[in-house]
């Protein structure tokens, strides 16, 4: 995936998580941040956890995060 696009997605997802953070959601948000950091793209565009097979597309973790935290700014029950 394009580095600029990946960086933009990263910033938007983490900004969305910051907006959702509250005392009640702190553990959930921390878990998402940890998961997303573990699945961050490498310099070659691969996923750190999933490997090079995801080079041309976001890995499943980032696809879910993008669907829930960027495409749907309102609460939703399905992608
Ligand atoms: Zn991954």
PDB file of the backbone (N, CA, C, O) and the ligand in Angstrom, with CONECT records:
HET     ZN  A 101       1
ATOM      1  N   UNK A   1       0.847  -1.196   0.000  1.00  0.00           N
ATOM      2  CA  UNK A   1       0.000   0.000   0.000  1.00  0.00           C
ATOM      3  C   UNK A   1       0.885   1.250   0.000  1.00  0.00           C
ATOM      4  O   UNK A   1       1.976   1.247   0.570  1.00  0.00           O
ATOM      5  N   UNK A   2       0.414   2.293  -0.630  1.00  0.00           N
ATOM      6  CA  UNK A   2       1.128   3.564  -0.715  1.00  0.00           C
ATOM      7  C   UNK A   2       1.471   4.083   0.688  1.00  0.00           C
ATOM      8  O   UNK A   2       0.628   4.091   1.585  1.00  0.00           O
ATOM      9  N   UNK A   3       2.741   4.521   0.858  1.00  0.00           N
ATOM     10  CA  UNK A   3       3.187   4.980   2.179  1.00  0.00           C
ATOM     11  C   UNK A   3       2.426   6.200   2.675  1.00  0.00           C
ATOM     12  O   UNK A   3       2.106   6.304   3.859  1.00  0.00           O
ATOM     13  N   UNK A   4       2.139   7.119   1.766  1.00  0.00           N
ATOM     14  CA  UNK A   4       1.421   8.333   2.159  1.00  0.00           C
ATOM     15  C   UNK A   4       0.004   7.980   2.603  1.00  0.00           C
ATOM     16  O   UNK A   4      -0.481   8.483   3.617  1.00  0.00           O
ATOM     17  N   UNK A   5      -0.650   7.121   1.843  1.00  0.00           N
ATOM     18  CA  UNK A   5      -1.998   6.687   2.204  1.00  0.00           C
ATOM     19  C   UNK A   5      -1.982   5.924   3.526  1.00  0.00           C
ATOM     20  O   UNK A   5      -2.845   6.133   4.378  1.00  0.00           O
ATOM     21  N   UNK A   6      -1.009   5.046   3.694  1.00  0.00           N
ATOM     22  CA  UNK A   6      -0.902   4.281   4.937  1.00  0.00           C
ATOM     23  C   UNK A   6      -0.702   5.214   6.129  1.00  0.00           C
ATOM     24  O   UNK A   6      -1.308   5.011   7.181  1.00  0.00           O
ATOM     25  N   UNK A   7       0.136   6.227   5.975  1.00  0.00           N
ATOM     26  CA  UNK A   7       0.382   7.172   7.059  1.00  0.00           C
ATOM     27  C   UNK A   7      -0.881   7.974   7.377  1.00  0.00           C
ATOM     28  O   UNK A   7      -1.187   8.221   8.543  1.00  0.00           O
ATOM     29  N   UNK A   8      -1.606   8.375   6.343  1.00  0.00           N
ATOM     30  CA  UNK A   8      -2.854   9.122   6.534  1.00  0.00           C
ATOM     31  C   UNK A   8      -3.888   8.272   7.264  1.00  0.00           C
ATOM     32  O   UNK A   8      -4.545   8.744   8.192  1.00  0.00           O
ATOM     33  N   UNK A   9      -4.030   7.020   6.843  1.00  0.00           N
ATOM     34  CA  UNK A   9      -4.957   6.109   7.515  1.00  0.00           C
ATOM     35  C   UNK A   9      -4.564   5.929   8.974  1.00  0.00           C
ATOM     36  O   UNK A   9      -5.414   5.957   9.864  1.00  0.00           O
ATOM     37  N   UNK A  10      -3.270   5.742   9.211  1.00  0.00           N
ATOM     38  CA  UNK A  10      -2.760   5.561  10.560  1.00  0.00           C
ATOM     39  C   UNK A  10      -3.148   6.761  11.431  1.00  0.00           C
ATOM     40  O   UNK A  10      -3.665   6.594  12.536  1.00  0.00           O
ATOM     41  N   UNK A  11      -2.895   7.966  10.923  1.00  0.00           N
ATOM     42  CA  UNK A  11      -3.204   9.179  11.692  1.00  0.00           C
ATOM     43  C   UNK A  11      -4.702   9.300  11.958  1.00  0.00           C
ATOM     44  O   UNK A  11      -5.109   9.648  13.066  1.00  0.00           O
ATOM     45  N   UNK A  12      -5.520   9.016  10.951  1.00  0.00           N
ATOM     46  CA  UNK A  12      -6.977   9.157  11.128  1.00  0.00           C
ATOM     47  C   UNK A  12      -7.537   8.122  12.089  1.00  0.00           C
ATOM     48  O   UNK A  12      -8.396   8.443  12.910  1.00  0.00           O
ATOM     49  N   UNK A  13      -7.067   6.890  12.000  1.00  0.00           N
ATOM     50  CA  UNK A  13      -7.561   5.851  12.911  1.00  0.00           C
ATOM     51  C   UNK A  13      -7.155   6.184  14.345  1.00  0.00           C
ATOM     52  O   UNK A  13      -7.974   6.079  15.258  1.00  0.00           O
ATOM     53  N   UNK A  14      -5.902   6.583  14.552  1.00  0.00           N
ATOM     54  CA  UNK A  14      -5.456   6.897  15.911  1.00  0.00           C
ATOM     55  C   UNK A  14      -6.153   8.156  16.446  1.00  0.00           C
ATOM     56  O   UNK A  14      -6.407   8.254  17.646  1.00  0.00           O
ATOM     57  N   UNK A  15      -6.464   9.118  15.567  1.00  0.00           N
ATOM     58  CA  UNK A  15      -7.210  10.302  15.999  1.00  0.00           C
ATOM     59  C   UNK A  15      -8.636   9.920  16.391  1.00  0.00           C
ATOM     60  O   UNK A  15      -9.185  10.442  17.360  1.00  0.00           O
ATOM     61  N   UNK A  16      -9.223   9.007  15.630  1.00  0.00           N
ATOM     62  CA  UNK A  16     -10.572   8.546  15.946  1.00  0.00           C
ATOM     63  C   UNK A  16     -10.575   7.812  17.285  1.00  0.00           C
ATOM     64  O   UNK A  16     -11.493   7.994  18.085  1.00  0.00           O
ATOM     65  N   UNK A  17      -9.564   6.989  17.537  1.00  0.00           N
ATOM     66  CA  UNK A  17      -9.465   6.298  18.825  1.00  0.00           C
ATOM     67  C   UNK A  17      -9.340   7.299  19.968  1.00  0.00           C
ATOM     68  O   UNK A  17      -9.937   7.113  21.028  1.00  0.00           O
ATOM     69  N   UNK A  18      -8.569   8.355  19.755  1.00  0.00           N
ATOM     70  CA  UNK A  18      -8.383   9.363  20.804  1.00  0.00           C
ATOM     71  C   UNK A  18      -9.714  10.025  21.150  1.00  0.00           C
ATOM     72  O   UNK A  18      -9.983  10.323  22.314  1.00  0.00           O
ATOM     73  N   UNK A  19     -10.558  10.258  20.116  1.00  0.00           N
ATOM     74  CA  UNK A  19     -11.865  10.879  20.361  1.00  0.00           C
ATOM     75  C   UNK A  19     -12.785   9.963  21.158  1.00  0.00           C
ATOM     76  O   UNK A  19     -13.625  10.433  21.925  1.00  0.00           O
ATOM     77  N   UNK A  20     -12.626   8.652  20.975  1.00  0.00           N
ATOM     78  CA  UNK A  20     -13.497   7.680  21.648  1.00  0.00           C
ATOM     79  C   UNK A  20     -13.039   7.364  23.068  1.00  0.00           C
ATOM     80  O   UNK A  20     -13.770   6.736  23.834  1.00  0.00           O
ATOM     81  N   UNK A  21     -11.834   7.796  23.417  1.00  0.00           N
ATOM     82  CA  UNK A  21     -11.265   7.414  24.707  1.00  0.00           C
ATOM     83  C   UNK A  21     -11.991   8.091  25.859  1.00  0.00           C
ATOM     84  O   UNK A  21     -12.243   9.296  25.844  1.00  0.00           O
ATOM     85  N   UNK A  22     -12.315   7.291  26.843  1.00  0.00           N
ATOM     86  CA  UNK A  22     -12.931   7.779  28.078  1.00  0.00           C
ATOM     87  C   UNK A  22     -12.561   6.768  29.163  1.00  0.00           C
ATOM     88  O   UNK A  22     -12.004   5.714  28.854  1.00  0.00           O
ATOM     89  N   UNK A  23     -12.862   7.073  30.434  1.00  0.00           N
ATOM     90  CA  UNK A  23     -12.533   6.085  31.479  1.00  0.00           C
ATOM     91  C   UNK A  23     -13.154   4.706  31.205  1.00  0.00           C
ATOM     92  O   UNK A  23     -12.566   3.679  31.544  1.00  0.00           O
ATOM     93  N   UNK A  24     -14.335   4.694  30.596  1.00  0.00           N
ATOM     94  CA  UNK A  24     -15.020   3.423  30.341  1.00  0.00           C
ATOM     95  C   UNK A  24     -14.395   2.644  29.175  1.00  0.00           C
ATOM     96  O   UNK A  24     -14.451   1.414  29.137  1.00  0.00           O
ATOM     97  N   UNK A  25     -13.805   3.372  28.234  1.00  0.00           N
ATOM     98  CA  UNK A  25     -13.288   2.713  27.032  1.00  0.00           C
ATOM     99  C   UNK A  25     -11.763   2.589  27.032  1.00  0.00           C
ATOM    100  O   UNK A  25     -11.187   2.099  26.061  1.00  0.00           O
ATOM    101  N   UNK A  26     -11.114   3.019  28.091  1.00  0.00           N
ATOM    102  CA  UNK A  26      -9.645   3.095  28.095  1.00  0.00           C
ATOM    103  C   UNK A  26      -8.978   1.764  27.748  1.00  0.00           C
ATOM    104  O   UNK A  26      -8.034   1.734  26.957  1.00  0.00           O
ATOM    105  N   UNK A  27      -9.460   0.662  28.334  1.00  0.00           N
ATOM    106  CA  UNK A  27      -8.844  -0.646  28.055  1.00  0.00           C
ATOM    107  C   UNK A  27      -9.071  -1.076  26.614  1.00  0.00           C
ATOM    108  O   UNK A  27      -8.175  -1.619  25.967  1.00  0.00           O
ATOM    109  N   UNK A  28     -10.276  -0.830  26.119  1.00  0.00           N
ATOM    110  CA  UNK A  28     -10.588  -1.195  24.736  1.00  0.00           C
ATOM    111  C   UNK A  28      -9.722  -0.400  23.761  1.00  0.00           C
ATOM    112  O   UNK A  28      -9.187  -0.952  22.800  1.00  0.00           O
ATOM    113  N   UNK A  29      -9.591   0.887  24.018  1.00  0.00           N
ATOM    114  CA  UNK A  29      -8.783   1.742  23.146  1.00  0.00           C
ATOM    115  C   UNK A  29      -7.313   1.324  23.220  1.00  0.00           C
ATOM    116  O   UNK A  29      -6.623   1.291  22.201  1.00  0.00           O
ATOM    117  N   UNK A  30      -6.836   1.006  24.425  1.00  0.00           N
ATOM    118  CA  UNK A  30      -5.446   0.566  24.577  1.00  0.00           C
ATOM    119  C   UNK A  30      -5.216  -0.731  23.803  1.00  0.00           C
ATOM    120  O   UNK A  30      -4.168  -0.905  23.180  1.00  0.00           O
ATOM    121  N   UNK A  31      -6.185  -1.634  23.842  1.00  0.00           N
ATOM    122  CA  UNK A  31      -6.062  -2.894  23.105  1.00  0.00           C
ATOM    123  C   UNK A  31      -5.997  -2.628  21.598  1.00  0.00           C
ATOM    124  O   UNK A  31      -5.182  -3.233  20.902  1.00  0.00           O
ATOM    125  N   UNK A  32      -6.839  -1.738  21.093  1.00  0.00           N
ATOM    126  CA  UNK A  32      -6.813  -1.396  19.659  1.00  0.00           C
ATOM    127  C   UNK A  32      -5.486  -0.759  19.287  1.00  0.00           C
ATOM    128  O   UNK A  32      -4.913  -1.094  18.250  1.00  0.00           O
ATOM    129  N   UNK A  33      -4.982   0.156  20.114  1.00  0.00           N
ATOM    130  CA  UNK A  33      -3.694   0.804  19.800  1.00  0.00           C
ATOM    131  C   UNK A  33      -2.576  -0.238  19.733  1.00  0.00           C
ATOM    132  O   UNK A  33      -1.730  -0.194  18.839  1.00  0.00           O
ATOM    133  N   UNK A  34      -2.579  -1.172  20.683  1.00  0.00           N
ATOM    134  CA  UNK A  34      -1.554  -2.218  20.682  1.00  0.00           C
ATOM    135  C   UNK A  34      -1.666  -3.078  19.433  1.00  0.00           C
ATOM    136  O   UNK A  34      -0.665  -3.362  18.775  1.00  0.00           O
ATOM    137  N   UNK A  35      -2.879  -3.490  19.109  1.00  0.00           N
ATOM    138  CA  UNK A  35      -3.100  -4.331  17.930  1.00  0.00           C
ATOM    139  C   UNK A  35      -2.673  -3.613  16.651  1.00  0.00           C
ATOM    140  O   UNK A  35      -2.001  -4.194  15.799  1.00  0.00           O
ATOM    141  N   UNK A  36      -3.067  -2.356  16.526  1.00  0.00           N
ATOM    142  CA  UNK A  36      -2.720  -1.588  15.320  1.00  0.00           C
ATOM    143  C   UNK A  36      -1.220  -1.359  15.216  1.00  0.00           C
ATOM    144  O   UNK A  36      -0.668  -1.381  14.116  1.00  0.00           O
ATOM    145  N   UNK A  37      -0.557  -1.142  16.337  1.00  0.00           N
ATOM    146  CA  UNK A  37       0.893  -0.964  16.327  1.00  0.00           C
ATOM    147  C   UNK A  37       1.583  -2.266  15.918  1.00  0.00           C
ATOM    148  O   UNK A  37       2.566  -2.245  15.178  1.00  0.00           O
ATOM    149  N   UNK A  38       1.069  -3.393  16.397  1.00  0.00           N
ATOM    150  CA  UNK A  38       1.640  -4.690  16.011  1.00  0.00           C
ATOM    151  C   UNK A  38       1.454  -4.954  14.518  1.00  0.00           C
ATOM    152  O   UNK A  38       2.237  -5.686  13.913  1.00  0.00           O
ATOM    153  N   UNK A  39       0.422  -4.362  13.926  1.00  0.00           N
ATOM    154  CA  UNK A  39       0.121  -4.568  12.503  1.00  0.00           C
ATOM    155  C   UNK A  39       0.509  -3.353  11.656  1.00  0.00           C
ATOM    156  O   UNK A  39      -0.010  -3.168  10.555  1.00  0.00           O
ATOM    157  N   UNK A  40       1.404  -2.544  12.163  1.00  0.00           N
ATOM    158  CA  UNK A  40       1.857  -1.377  11.396  1.00  0.00           C
ATOM    159  C   UNK A  40       2.628  -1.828  10.157  1.00  0.00           C
ATOM    160  O   UNK A  40       3.269  -2.879  10.172  1.00  0.00           O
ATOM    161  N   UNK A  41       2.566  -1.034   9.083  1.00  0.00           N
ATOM    162  CA  UNK A  41       3.312  -1.397   7.880  1.00  0.00           C
ATOM    163  C   UNK A  41       4.811  -1.195   8.059  1.00  0.00           C
ATOM    164  O   UNK A  41       5.249  -0.281   8.757  1.00  0.00           O
ATOM    165  N   UNK A  42       5.588  -2.061   7.418  1.00  0.00           N
ATOM    166  CA  UNK A  42       7.041  -1.927   7.415  1.00  0.00           C
ATOM    167  C   UNK A  42       7.438  -0.960   6.304  1.00  0.00           C
ATOM    168  O   UNK A  42       6.585  -0.477   5.560  1.00  0.00           O
ATOM    169  N   UNK A  43       8.741  -0.680   6.192  1.00  0.00           N
ATOM    170  CA  UNK A  43       9.211   0.213   5.131  1.00  0.00           C
ATOM    171  C   UNK A  43       8.877  -0.319   3.744  1.00  0.00           C
ATOM    172  O   UNK A  43       8.703   0.457   2.804  1.00  0.00           O
ATOM    173  N   UNK A  44       8.789  -1.627   3.615  1.00  0.00           N
ATOM    174  CA  UNK A  44       8.480  -2.211   2.301  1.00  0.00           C
ATOM    175  C   UNK A  44       6.980  -2.284   2.036  1.00  0.00           C
ATOM    176  O   UNK A  44       6.558  -2.699   0.956  1.00  0.00           O
ATOM    177  N   UNK A  45       6.162  -1.877   3.029  1.00  0.00           N
ATOM    178  CA  UNK A  45       4.724  -1.880   2.837  1.00  0.00           C
ATOM    179  C   UNK A  45       4.048  -3.142   3.327  1.00  0.00           C
ATOM    180  O   UNK A  45       2.825  -3.257   3.251  1.00  0.00           O
ATOM    181  N   UNK A  46       4.822  -4.092   3.827  1.00  0.00           N
ATOM    182  CA  UNK A  46       4.228  -5.310   4.380  1.00  0.00           C
ATOM    183  C   UNK A  46       3.714  -5.024   5.794  1.00  0.00           C
ATOM    184  O   UNK A  46       4.054  -4.000   6.388  1.00  0.00           O
ATOM    185  N   UNK A  47       2.903  -5.923   6.320  1.00  0.00           N
ATOM    186  CA  UNK A  47       2.431  -5.789   7.702  1.00  0.00           C
ATOM    187  C   UNK A  47       3.452  -6.462   8.622  1.00  0.00           C
ATOM    188  O   UNK A  47       3.945  -7.548   8.316  1.00  0.00           O
ATOM    189  N   UNK A  48       3.772  -5.811   9.759  1.00  0.00           N
ATOM    190  CA  UNK A  48       4.738  -6.385  10.702  1.00  0.00           C
ATOM    191  C   UNK A  48       4.309  -7.762  11.186  1.00  0.00           C
ATOM    192  O   UNK A  48       5.145  -8.648  11.362  1.00  0.00           O
ATOM    193  N   UNK A  49       3.008  -7.947  11.403  1.00  0.00           N
ATOM    194  CA  UNK A  49       2.512  -9.214  11.941  1.00  0.00           C
ATOM    195  C   UNK A  49       2.100 -10.195  10.854  1.00  0.00           C
ATOM    196  O   UNK A  49       2.356 -11.393  10.973  1.00  0.00           O
ATOM    197  N   UNK A  50       1.473  -9.707   9.805  1.00  0.00           N
ATOM    198  CA  UNK A  50       0.931 -10.598   8.770  1.00  0.00           C
ATOM    199  C   UNK A  50       1.953 -10.928   7.688  1.00  0.00           C
ATOM    200  O   UNK A  50       1.820 -11.940   7.000  1.00  0.00           O
ATOM    201  N   UNK A  51       2.968 -10.086   7.532  1.00  0.00           N
ATOM    202  CA  UNK A  51       4.017 -10.376   6.564  1.00  0.00           C
ATOM    203  C   UNK A  51       3.761  -9.769   5.191  1.00  0.00           C
ATOM    204  O   UNK A  51       2.841  -8.972   5.009  1.00  0.00           O
ATOM    205  N   UNK A  52       4.597 -10.164   4.226  1.00  0.00           N
ATOM    206  CA  UNK A  52       4.585  -9.514   2.917  1.00  0.00           C
ATOM    207  C   UNK A  52       3.362  -9.809   2.076  1.00  0.00           C
ATOM    208  O   UNK A  52       3.116  -9.109   1.094  1.00  0.00           O
ATOM    209  N   UNK A  53       2.576 -10.836   2.433  1.00  0.00           N
ATOM    210  CA  UNK A  53       1.420 -11.136   1.601  1.00  0.00           C
ATOM    211  C   UNK A  53       0.406 -10.000   1.584  1.00  0.00           C
ATOM    212  O   UNK A  53      -0.479  -9.963   0.729  1.00  0.00           O
ATOM    213  N   UNK A  54       0.535  -9.072   2.533  1.00  0.00           N
ATOM    214  CA  UNK A  54      -0.411  -7.958   2.599  1.00  0.00           C
ATOM    215  C   UNK A  54       0.135  -6.699   1.951  1.00  0.00           C
ATOM    216  O   UNK A  54      -0.450  -5.625   2.096  1.00  0.00           O
ATOM    217  N   UNK A  55       1.250  -6.814   1.236  1.00  0.00           N
ATOM    218  CA  UNK A  55       1.917  -5.625   0.716  1.00  0.00           C
ATOM    219  C   UNK A  55       1.004  -4.769  -0.175  1.00  0.00           C
ATOM    220  O   UNK A  55       1.049  -3.540  -0.115  1.00  0.00           O
ATOM    221  N   UNK A  56       0.185  -5.418  -0.992  1.00  0.00           N
ATOM    222  CA  UNK A  56      -0.646  -4.641  -1.926  1.00  0.00           C
ATOM    223  C   UNK A  56      -1.966  -4.185  -1.320  1.00  0.00           C
ATOM    224  O   UNK A  56      -2.638  -3.324  -1.887  1.00  0.00           O
ATOM    225  N   UNK A  57      -2.345  -4.743  -0.189  1.00  0.00           N
ATOM    226  CA  UNK A  57      -3.625  -4.387   0.436  1.00  0.00           C
ATOM    227  C   UNK A  57      -3.405  -4.231   1.933  1.00  0.00           C
ATOM    228  O   UNK A  57      -2.435  -4.748   2.487  1.00  0.00           O
ATOM    229  N   UNK A  58      -4.316  -3.513   2.582  1.00  0.00           N
ATOM    230  CA  UNK A  58      -4.241  -3.433   4.035  1.00  0.00           C
ATOM    231  C   UNK A  58      -4.484  -4.822   4.615  1.00  0.00           C
ATOM    232  O   UNK A  58      -5.231  -5.610   4.036  1.00  0.00           O
ATOM    233  N   UNK A  59      -3.868  -5.126   5.740  1.00  0.00           N
ATOM    234  CA  UNK A  59      -4.157  -6.397   6.394  1.00  0.00           C
ATOM    235  C   UNK A  59      -5.548  -6.313   7.028  1.00  0.00           C
ATOM    236  O   UNK A  59      -6.138  -5.237   7.126  1.00  0.00           O
ATOM    237  N   UNK A  60      -6.054  -7.464   7.453  1.00  0.00           N
ATOM    238  CA  UNK A  60      -7.433  -7.527   7.946  1.00  0.00           C
ATOM    239  C   UNK A  60      -7.647  -6.637   9.165  1.00  0.00           C
ATOM    240  O   UNK A  60      -8.729  -6.075   9.332  1.00  0.00           O
ATOM    241  N   UNK A  61      -6.636  -6.501  10.016  1.00  0.00           N
ATOM    242  CA  UNK A  61      -6.778  -5.656  11.207  1.00  0.00           C
ATOM    243  C   UNK A  61      -7.013  -4.196  10.798  1.00  0.00           C
ATOM    244  O   UNK A  61      -7.887  -3.518  11.339  1.00  0.00           O
ATOM    245  N   UNK A  62      -6.216  -3.732   9.836  1.00  0.00           N
ATOM    246  CA  UNK A  62      -6.370  -2.345   9.393  1.00  0.00           C
ATOM    247  C   UNK A  62      -7.646  -2.140   8.586  1.00  0.00           C
ATOM    248  O   UNK A  62      -8.235  -1.060   8.619  1.00  0.00           O
ATOM    249  N   UNK A  63      -8.076  -3.173   7.859  1.00  0.00           N
ATOM    250  CA  UNK A  63      -9.349  -3.047   7.131  1.00  0.00           C
ATOM    251  C   UNK A  63     -10.506  -2.865   8.107  1.00  0.00           C
ATOM    252  O   UNK A  63     -11.385  -2.032   7.883  1.00  0.00           O
ATOM    253  N   UNK A  64     -10.510  -3.643   9.191  1.00  0.00           N
ATOM    254  CA  UNK A  64     -11.573  -3.515  10.194  1.00  0.00           C
ATOM    255  C   UNK A  64     -11.501  -2.144  10.861  1.00  0.00           C
ATOM    256  O   UNK A  64     -12.524  -1.482  11.036  1.00  0.00           O
ATOM    257  N   UNK A  65     -10.287  -1.716  11.236  1.00  0.00           N
ATOM    258  CA  UNK A  65     -10.131  -0.412  11.894  1.00  0.00           C
ATOM    259  C   UNK A  65     -10.603   0.713  10.980  1.00  0.00           C
ATOM    260  O   UNK A  65     -11.273   1.642  11.431  1.00  0.00           O
ATOM    261  N   UNK A  66     -10.254   0.631   9.698  1.00  0.00           N
ATOM    262  CA  UNK A  66     -10.671   1.660   8.749  1.00  0.00           C
ATOM    263  C   UNK A  66     -12.184   1.674   8.595  1.00  0.00           C
ATOM    264  O   UNK A  66     -12.806   2.735   8.560  1.00  0.00           O
ATOM    265  N   UNK A  67     -12.765   0.491   8.505  1.00  0.00           N
ATOM    266  CA  UNK A  67     -14.218   0.404   8.353  1.00  0.00           C
ATOM    267  C   UNK A  67     -14.939   1.013   9.548  1.00  0.00           C
ATOM    268  O   UNK A  67     -15.893   1.775   9.386  1.00  0.00           O
ATOM    269  N   UNK A  68     -14.481   0.674  10.741  1.00  0.00           N
ATOM    270  CA  UNK A  68     -15.214   1.117  11.932  1.00  0.00           C
ATOM    271  C   UNK A  68     -14.842   2.516  12.405  1.00  0.00           C
ATOM    272  O   UNK A  68     -15.683   3.232  12.949  1.00  0.00           O
ATOM    273  N   UNK A  69     -13.589   2.909  12.203  1.00  0.00           N
ATOM    274  CA  UNK A  69     -13.158   4.183  12.798  1.00  0.00           C
ATOM    275  C   UNK A  69     -13.045   5.310  11.791  1.00  0.00           C
ATOM    276  O   UNK A  69     -12.936   6.467  12.196  1.00  0.00           O
ATOM    277  N   UNK A  70     -13.066   5.027  10.507  1.00  0.00           N
ATOM    278  CA  UNK A  70     -12.980   6.102   9.522  1.00  0.00           C
ATOM    279  C   UNK A  70     -14.238   6.173   8.666  1.00  0.00           C
ATOM    280  O   UNK A  70     -14.830   7.242   8.513  1.00  0.00           O
ATOM    281  N   UNK A  71     -14.645   5.038   8.108  1.00  0.00           N
ATOM    282  CA  UNK A  71     -15.810   5.076   7.207  1.00  0.00           C
ATOM    283  C   UNK A  71     -17.101   5.346   7.942  1.00  0.00           C
ATOM    284  O   UNK A  71     -18.022   5.940   7.380  1.00  0.00           O
ATOM    285  N   UNK A  72     -17.185   4.921   9.188  1.00  0.00           N
ATOM    286  CA  UNK A  72     -18.405   5.127   9.968  1.00  0.00           C
ATOM    287  C   UNK A  72     -18.054   5.947  11.197  1.00  0.00           C
ATOM    288  O   UNK A  72     -17.654   5.396  12.222  1.00  0.00           O
ATOM    289  N   UNK A  73     -18.200   7.241  11.100  1.00  0.00           N
ATOM    290  CA  UNK A  73     -17.929   8.079  12.264  1.00  0.00           C
ATOM    291  C   UNK A  73     -19.038   7.979  13.296  1.00  0.00           C
ATOM    292  O   UNK A  73     -18.876   8.386  14.447  1.00  0.00           O
ATOM    293  N   UNK A  74     -20.177   7.427  12.863  1.00  0.00           N
ATOM    294  CA  UNK A  74     -21.282   7.232  13.812  1.00  0.00           C
ATOM    295  C   UNK A  74     -21.266   5.772  14.265  1.00  0.00           C
ATOM    296  O   UNK A  74     -20.688   4.912  13.601  1.00  0.00           O
ATOM    297  N   UNK A  75     -21.919   5.503  15.420  1.00  0.00           N
ATOM    298  CA  UNK A  75     -21.962   4.120  15.902  1.00  0.00           C
ATOM    299  C   UNK A  75     -22.618   3.212  14.880  1.00  0.00           C
ATOM    300  O   UNK A  75     -23.573   3.617  14.216  1.00  0.00           O
ATOM    301  N   UNK A  76     -22.122   1.993  14.742  1.00  0.00           N
ATOM    302  CA  UNK A  76     -22.699   1.055  13.792  1.00  0.00           C
ATOM    303  C   UNK A  76     -22.566  -0.360  14.340  1.00  0.00           C
ATOM    304  O   UNK A  76     -21.808  -0.618  15.275  1.00  0.00           O
ATOM    305  N   UNK A  77     -23.317  -1.259  13.737  1.00  0.00           N
ATOM    306  CA  UNK A  77     -23.295  -2.645  14.201  1.00  0.00           C
ATOM    307  C   UNK A  77     -22.622  -3.567  13.211  1.00  0.00           C
ATOM    308  O   UNK A  77     -22.287  -4.701  13.555  1.00  0.00           O
ATOM    309  N   UNK A  78     -22.412  -3.100  11.972  1.00  0.00           N
ATOM    310  CA  UNK A  78     -21.742  -3.950  10.987  1.00  0.00           C
ATOM    311  C   UNK A  78     -20.979  -3.062  10.011  1.00  0.00           C
ATOM    312  O   UNK A  78     -21.301  -1.885   9.851  1.00  0.00           O
ATOM    313  N   UNK A  79     -19.961  -3.633   9.358  1.00  0.00           N
ATOM    314  CA  UNK A  79     -19.156  -2.819   8.427  1.00  0.00           C
ATOM    315  C   UNK A  79     -19.926  -2.384   7.194  1.00  0.00           C
ATOM    316  O   UNK A  79     -19.375  -1.699   6.332  1.00  0.00           O
TER     317      UNK A  79
HETATM  318 ZN    ZN A 101      -1.517  -7.311   9.802  1.00  0.00          ZN
END
